[in-house]
Amino acid sequence: FFFQDCYPVHLAARPLEGHRSRARAVSMPLSRASSAGKRERARAYNKALPLTIRCLTWNVGNAKPVAAELAHALPDGLDEDIIVVGTQENSYKAGKGGRKRAVAQEKRAVAQESPEPTEKAGSAYSAYEPAPTPGSPHSSVGDTEEREEESAAAVGGGGKGHAEWEEMLARRLGRGYVPVRHVRLWEMRLSVYVKASQRANVTKVHVASAATGGPGGMLGNKGGLVVRLRLGATSLAFVSCHLAAHSHMLSRRNHNCSELLRETASALGPRHLTAAAQFDHVFWLGDLNYRTDLNAAAAAAGEEAPFPTDEEHHGQVLRLVEQGDWGALLGADQLAASRAAGEAFVGFEEGPIAFAPTFKVERSSELVYQQKRIPSYCDRVLWKSAAGLRGAVSQTSLAALPRVSTSDHKPVVATFSLTPSEALRGTMQEVRSGGSRGSRGSSRKSSLFGNVSSSLAAGSVSFTGSRAFASLDVVRPTVRIRGLSASELVDMDYTGGCDPYCVVSANPYELLYSAAHEHVLRKGEAAASTVKHGQDCTWPDDEVPLLRLRGVRTAALPHTTLLLAVLDKDNVILGKDDPVGVVQVALRPVGWSQDSDLPPSFEVEFDEPLVQGMASTDLKSGRPLGRLRGTLSIATTAEAIEEALAEARADGAGEKARTVKLGASAFERRWRCC
């Protein structure tokens, strides 16, 4: 059993070679704003207000978009804090006669615009659709040098079409928004913008991409792009992807998701924690290519396939679209089936869909489906929150945009309202044993971590500096893990079985991070005996670390998350330890509510399926990855902490636990236990 007590926060850029190793991290300043300007904007940041996010996903169909039609998705007067635009098949050339066609499309689009678009009662697209407002084009964001810097941060190739698309977005959004990053891989694009007033509050920006297309997943025609950032103290990840096409490629699509997360993990954080596990919130959008399959839905219900031919199948789906029976269509949705089977998007949420399928349509402003493909909900937006922050995100709208005419996909737009993490658990300040900075002012009262004296022995608090805030209720809670065991672990070795060990980390990562290594426990032997499938694996309490959290406000504790990762130790020379899965546990008692106080001590029992990436099932064997169970004993007051420490010492808890020390260059070398 290992304890991760250090987490590197600065990632260095690395050169890219080939398409398989597409993941990299880029850490560059978001802007060249002066320090005074940054301070002014930072003061304008109000953590009491919800953050708002707009996500647009669109398969462009390798045809030049009409700028006027982009106003359907990005109308005038946008007020969201973050704009995320993920596109697929976004590569186009004018070609012979292409310029004339583009001009004609532009004229038709402008002619069809109206300030107040009407909506037919009972129409296929009855959900709210943002309306474009005619007007003069917006000016570009930033100067040429800034845009060149953003292009240098992109993953993948460049090209005239890329710059043209990014310029189109910049003109549409205007000077009220600035780009965080543009990421590219072949025909995929991911652009993240923030309000200009928020730019100084954006930190820890990193990007990655992974190719999953072609033989062996070597080609970038399929795959995904990731941008991670912090806005204030809220850590966010945005994933845009293009998964394998065709109805019979369901298994390949599920594998694409796992490959994408696995290949980008080391560029975003520890290799055993993917983008789906280590951030406060992750938003996933793209052409996921999951299809409508009425025959598969019937087979799952134990019935015979009702539509033996593609023509009959297509005709029935069209009838359901005309009837507006979205429930019947979504009941035959491959994505819903994969989620239910634990094969993809485990733990993710999706808002209610109340519009017609977005694929495959004629390239017109009408909703006309092509005969050669079954109408399907290919274009999706989902999200996932850390266990301690579930419920912090609410979707405010979800709509398809049928009047966009240039592609065989209709774009999908989702908007969200998000409670900032610092409004729930405070800001992320480093613990300092001396100095008075950070201990003054009203912002200090809402910090997650107090200025805690290094002489703490049993959770008592000593503030240094000119002002002390006893009302902060800052403590160093203890978390003791009892009765930890894994069951039904999937076979990880070629000869069968698994050699499991555990790593403990947290969200936020500072909760267990200590530059002084205060949490280093005496090294001992790890539990590495081979466990065969069907056998239980139990860790003795003396091999499980006794955790001391950094100084934390008691009221913030329920919004934090403990991450328990199970890995398979690879005994082959130069081999890598393989992640088996992760379990997230919120540090709150059962039945806790926002209005209730935490008791001095409480226990949290957990018995959860292991989730690796976004699957709780091994996609090769079809078996569940396994389960992890145990009990967390948590003490939150000075008296309870003192009693818990005395009991732990008497029981020898954590005496044989080992630690993992990750330095700033950890992602440049193989992650290993030491």
Sequence and secondary structure as in RCSB ss.txt:
>XXXX:A:sequence
FFFQDCYPVHLAARPLEGHRSRARAVSMPLSRASSAGKRERARAYNKALPLTIRCLTWNVGNAKPVAAELAHALP
DGLDEDIIVVGTQENSYKAGKGGRKRAVAQEKRAVAQESPEPTEKAGSAYSAYEPAPTPGSPHSSVGDTEEREEE
SAAAVGGGGKGHAEWEEMLARRLGRGYVPVRHVRLWEMRLSVYVKASQRANVTKVHVASAATGGPGGMLGNKGGL
VVRLRLGATSLAFVSCHLAAHSHMLSRRNHNCSELLRETASALGPRHLTAAAQFDHVFWLGDLNYRTDLNAAAAA
AGEEAPFPTDEEHHGQVLRLVEQGDWGALLGADQLAASRAAGEAFVGFEEGPIAFAPTFKVERSSELVYQQKRIP
SYCDRVLWKSAAGLRGAVSQTSLAALPRVSTSDHKPVVATFSLTPSEALRGTMQEVRSGGSRGSRGSSRKSSLFG
NVSSSLAAGSVSFTGSRAFASLDVVRPTVRIRGLSASELVDMDYTGGCDPYCVVSANPYELLYSAAHEHVLRKGE
AAASTVKHGQDCTWPDDEVPLLRLRGVRTAALPHTTLLLAVLDKDNVILGKDDPVGVVQVALRPVGWSQDSDLPP
SFEVEFDEPLVQGMASTDLKSGRPLGRLRGTLSIATTAEAIEEALAEARADGAGEKARTVKLGASAFERRWRCC
>XXXX:A:secstr
 EEE            BTTTB        S    HHHHHHHHHH  TTS EEEEEEEEE TTS   GGGHHHHS 
TT   SEEEEEEES      TTHHHHHHHHHHHHHHH  SS    TT S  S             SS HHHHHHH
HHT SS   HHHHHHHHHHHHHHGGGEEEEEEEEETTEEEEEEEEGGGGGGEEEEEEEEEEEESGGG EEEEEEE
EEEEEETTEEEEEEEEE   SGGGHHHHHHHHHHHHHHHHHHHS TTS TTTSSSEEEEEEE    B HHHHHHH
TT   S  SHHHHHHHHHHHHHHT HHHHHHTBHHHHHHHTTSS TT B     S   BSB SSSS  B TTS  
B  EEEEEEE GGGTTSEEEEEEEE TT  SSSS  EEEEEEE  HHHHH B     SS  TTSSSHHHHTBSS 
 B TT SSS   B SS   GGG EE  EEEEEEEEEES    STTS B EEEEEEEESGGGT  TT TT      
     B TT  EE  GGGS  EE  SEEGGGGGG EEEEEEEE   STT   EEEEEEEEESS TT  TTS   S
EEEEEEEEE BBTTBSB TTT  B  EEEEEEEEE SHHHHHHHHHHHHHHTTTTT EEE   TTGGGS     
